[in-house]
Amino acid sequence: MVSALSRWRWVIGAAAICAAYLVVRSIADLHTAFGGGSAVDYLAIASAGRVVHGGSSCVYCASSLAAAQAQLLGYMPAASTTFPVPFVNPALMAWLIQPLAVLPLQTGADVFIGLNVVAMAVSAAILMRRAAPHLGGPLAACLVVTAVFSLQAGTGILLGQSDGLMLLAATLAIEALDRRRPVIAGLLLVPLLLKPQLVWLVPPVLVVARQWRMLAALVAGALVVLVGSIAVAGPAHLLDAVGLVTAPAYAHLDLQSNSIPALIARPLASNAAAWAASLVLAAAAVAIMVLMRGTLRRNVVPAVAIGVGLSVVLSPHLGDYSLMLLAIPVAVLAPSAPALTLGLAAAYTAASLFNPLLSLNESTVALILLAGVAAVVWRAARPGSGDLTLHLRARPAARVSSA
């Protein structure tokens, strides 16, 4: 009889080639970032940090950011739609980045990008260790590396984004939850609130799964982020952030990502359609959570992993680099649905290269990806599910008490 591993050797081989390419691509992107001139998103964060360090609360003001960015760059660019680069994170982020913001631009960017890449590597190692007992080392490594070091993640490296650190925080939260530490798990998810679109569907999961201690820790962290942001920016300037994210110059970014709502709405060229699609899909997801509440309560770790994944794929505004957080549901759900999960990870990687001539094609991709998400979750939720057995001893699924 041909072993399962032998039957899947071509799939594993192709995935290994893809994973190796993505790692090499990420190293090349890291080299480019260290060469300077590409980390414009880090420039926005660092400039806000300099504004705070200088004693001002005007972290969202174009004039303050322009002065700080000119100081970091060493010259004053002409005012345009691309300068100054807006700062759109919660104001607390500007306070936290101060130690790097006071450094020269390239030095601070190198440290920040380096920390994020290291965080990506650590997260990948943890997630591979989680999936390997069920899938075997080769397939687990290919799945996780493809999700973490995707083409989209390379863009985050070049821009100086913080999603590597967000991924590590979420990965450690899953590990803490697996070890029956719900309060610690909730606190570890708090950094994701600096990008709320990465965690917005996790609270409904926690409510349905009756994980009150984890939810309380996350809510307490949210209050810290809110109060800290008010203290940094003040109530008046905090409202400036709302004007920034709803301005036409910024809103068009909502249609440039590969989240499912953006792919559905992009043919309509309507930012409002993306938000409408996101809310409708989110409402449907929450309704399904309620129907599956028994399963979610028995399988809390997969439930939270699904919450993170749905937060990302159903977000109305998403930088594609944030898709690296799909590595968490990939690693957690893959033992139950490895073939479907591998296909979904490959689809999201390919989606970054998709630039159709016909607008209908993007809606088709969105429907395929949505069907893939639904198929992975459904297959993983089935008792005794699993479409690949590598004749390895599987680790029993963890149960987490809500007490």
N, C-alpha and C positions, 0 to 999 in steps of 0.2 A: 504494500500500500504506500502510495506516495504521501509523505508527511505534509502537514499544512504549511510548514516553513518552505518546503520545496515548491509547493504549488504557488506560493506567493513570492517566489524569488525575483520574478520580473518586476512586480510592483515595488518590492523593496529596493531593487537595483535602480529603477527609475527615480524613486523617491530619494535615494542616496545621492544620485547625480544632481538632482534639484537642490537638495539641502547643501551639498558642497558648493554649488554655484552661488547660493544665497549667502553663505558664510564668506566666500571670497569677495562677493559684491559688497557686503557690509564692511569688510576690511578696507576695500578700496574707497568706500564712502567715508570711513573714518579718517583715512589718509587725506582725502580731499578736505574734510572739515578741519583737520589740524593745519592744513595749508592756509586757511583763513579765507574770510570773505563770504561764507555761505550761511553762517548761523544767524539769520535775521530774526528768528523767533527768540533766540537767546538774547539778542540785542534789545528786544522789547522788554523782556523780563528784567534784564540787568539795568536798563535805563530807569524802570520803575523803582528798582532797588536803590539806585542813586538818588532818585527824587526823595524817597523816604529817608535815606541816610543824610540828606541835606536838610532835613527838618520840615519838609513840605508834606502835605497830605494830598496833593493834587496828582495822584498817580495815573489818572485817566485823562488829564488835560493835555491836549496836543502841544501847547507851547512848552510845558514843563518837560514832556517826553522828548520833544525836538531838541531842547537845550542839553538834556542829559545824553541823548544819542549822539549829538554833535561832539560832546566832550569825549565820549567813548571812541568815536570814529576818528577824532582828530581834525575834523573839518565839518562845515555846515552844508549838507546837500540842499539843493533847491527844493522848495516845498512842492509836493506832488501827491498823487493818490497812494504812493508807496512810502512816503516820508512825511511825518514820523511813523514808524511802525507802531500800531496801537497795542496797548497792553490790555488784555481782556480777562485775565485770571482774577479770582478773588484777591482783594488787596493784601490779604495776609501773605500771599506768595511774594509780594514785593518786600515785605519785612524779612521773610525767611532767606531771601537770596542776597541780602546785604553783604555777607562775607565775601562772596564772589564778585558782587557788583562793584566793589571798590578796587578790584584788581584791573589791570589793563584788559581791554576787550578780548584779545586773543587768548590771554592766559586764563581768564575766567571761563571763556567758551571751551577751551581745551579741557579744563578740569570738569566742567559740567557735562560735556559730551562724554568724556572718559568715564565718569561715574555712571552715566546712564548705560553705556555699553557694557560695563562690568556688571551692572544690575541685570541687564538682559541675559548675560552669560550665566550668572548665578541662578536666575529664574529658570533658564533652560535646563540646567543641571538638576535642580530640584524636581521639575516637572517630568524630566526623563526618568528619574529614579522612581517617581510615582507610577508611571505607566509601564516601565520595563518588566516588572514581575508578571504582568498580564499579557503583554504583547511580545516580549523579547526585546533585547537591547537595540538591534538594528532598526526595527520598525518604530519603536518608541522614539529613538533619536531622530529619525527622519520626520516623523509627525511634528515633534516639538520644535525642531530647528526650522522647519518650513514655516511654522506659525510665528515664531519669535523673530527670526532674521529674514523676514519677508522683504519683497521689493518696497513695500510701503514703509517698513521700518527703516530702510535705508534713507528715505526722505526725511524721517525724523532725526536721524543722525546728522544729516547735512544741515538741517535747519536749527539744530540745537534744542530739540524738544525734550520734555521731561517724562515721556511715557515709559522709558526703561525703568525708572524709579517707581512709577505707578504699577508697572507689571510686577516688580519685586514685592511691593507692599501687598498686592492682591494675592500673589503666590504664597507669601508667608501667612496671610490670613487663612487661606485654604488649609495650610499645614497646621495652624493653630486649631482650627475647627476640627480637623481630623484627630487631633489629640485631646479633644473635649475641653477646649479653652475658648468658649464662645465670647467672653468679654475681651480677651486679647485679640481674637479674630475681628471683632467689631472695631476695636481701636486701630488695628492694622489697615482697615479699609478707609480710615479717615483721610489719609493723604489723597485718595482718589477724589475727594470732595473739592480739591483744587481744580479738578476738571469734572464737574458734576455729571456730565454726559456719560462718564465711564461707569457710574454706579447707580444711576437713577432708578433702575428697575430691581435693585437688590432689596430695598426696604419692603416692597410688596411680597417678595419671596419670604423674607424673614417673618412677616406678619402671618402669611398663610401657613408657614412651617412652624409657627409658634416658638420662634427663637427670640424670646423677649430679652434675654440678657445681652445677646449680640446686638439686637436692635437698639437697646438702651445705650450701649457703648457707642454705636454709630451716631445716634441722635445727639449724645453728649459731645462727640467730636464735631458734629455739624454746628452745634451752638458755639463751640470754641472758634471754629472758622468764621462764623458770622460775626460774633462779638469782636474777634481779633481784627476782622476786615473793617468793621465800623470804627474801631479804635485807630487803625492805620489811616483810613481815608476820610473818616467822618461821614455822618449820614448824608450830607449834601453831595459830596464827591462820589459816594458809593452809588448814588443814583445815576451818575455819569456813565457807569458801566452799562446800564440798560440802554441808554442812548447809543452807545458804541455798537453793541451787538445787534441792534435793530436798524442801524443806519444802512442805506442802500450799498455803500462802499464795502461794508463788511458782510451784509446778508447774502451777497452773491456767492460767498464761500460755502454756504450751506449746500449748494448744488454741485460742488466740485468733488465731493467725497464719493466713496463707494459704499456708503451705508445703504441699506435697502430703501429707506424713504427717499434719499437723494436720487437713487437710480430710477425710482418710480416717477419722481417729480421733474427730473431734469428735462425730459422731452417737452414738458409744459413750460419750461423756463420760469417756474413759479416757486419762490421760496415758501409761500404760504402753503402750497400743495405738499411740500416736504414735511412741514410741521403737522399738517392734517393727517398725512399718511402715517407719520410717526405716532401720533396720538391714537389713531384708530388701531394700528397694529399693537401698540402697547396695551390698549384696553382689551383687545382680544387675547394677548398673552396673559394678562392678569386673570381674565375669565377662565382660561385653561388652567392656570395655577390653582384656582379655587376648585375646579373639577377634579384636579389631580392632587388635592391637598393630602390625602392619605399617603400617596407615594412620596410626596415631598417631605412629609414629616418623618418617614422612615429612612429617607436618604438625603440628609441635610447637606452633606458636602457636595454631591452632584447638583442639588437644588441651588445652592449659592453660586456654584460654577456656571450654571445655566443663567442665573440672574446677571452675572457679569457679562456673559456672552450676549444676552439679549439687550443689555444696556448699550453695548457697542453697536451691534448690527441694526438696531432700531432707532438709533440716535438721529435726530433731525440735523444736527451739526456735528461733524466729526472730521478731524484730520485723519487721513488714511493711515498714518503711522500708529494711530491708536488701535488699529486692527491687530497689533501684536498681542493685545490682551485676550484674543481668541485662543491663545495657547493654553489658557487655563481650562476652558471647557473641552478643548481638544484632548488635553492630558487626562482629565477626569472622566470624560465620556467615551474616549477611544476604546478602552477595554470592553465596553458593551457594544460599540458600533464602529470598529476600526475602519472598515472599508468606506462607510458613509462619511466618517470624520475626515479621512484622508482626502476623499473627493471634495469635501467642502473647503478644507484648507487650501487645496490646489485651486479651487474655483476663485477664492478670494485673492490668492496671489495672482492668478491670471487676470482678474478684473482690473488690476492697476494698469495693465497694458491695453485694456479694451478702449478703443476710441472709434466708435462706429460711425459710418457714414449716414445711416438711417436711425432716426431717433427711436424707432420702435425696438431696435436691438437692445437698447439699455433697459427698457421695461422688461424685455424677455430675460435678460440677465438677472434683474431683480427678482422676478418670479422663480427662476431656477434656484437662486441663492436662498430665497425664503422657503421654498420647498425642501431644500437641503437642510436648513436649520430645523424645520419641523420633523424631517425624517430622522435626523440624528437624535433629537430629544425623544421622539416617540420610540425609537428602537432602544435607546438607553433605558427608558422607563418600563419596558416590558420585563416581567419577571423571568430570570434566567436567560436574558437576551445575550447575544454575542455571535457575530458572523465570522469570527476568525479564532481558531484555537491553535496555539503553538505548543500544546502539550507541556506547558509550564505550570507550576503550581501558582495559582492565583491567590493574592492576598485578599482576605475577606473584607467586604465593604464595611467602613466604619459607621458606627451609629453615634449620634451626638445627642445627648439629653438636653432638652430645653429648660431643665430646671436650673 
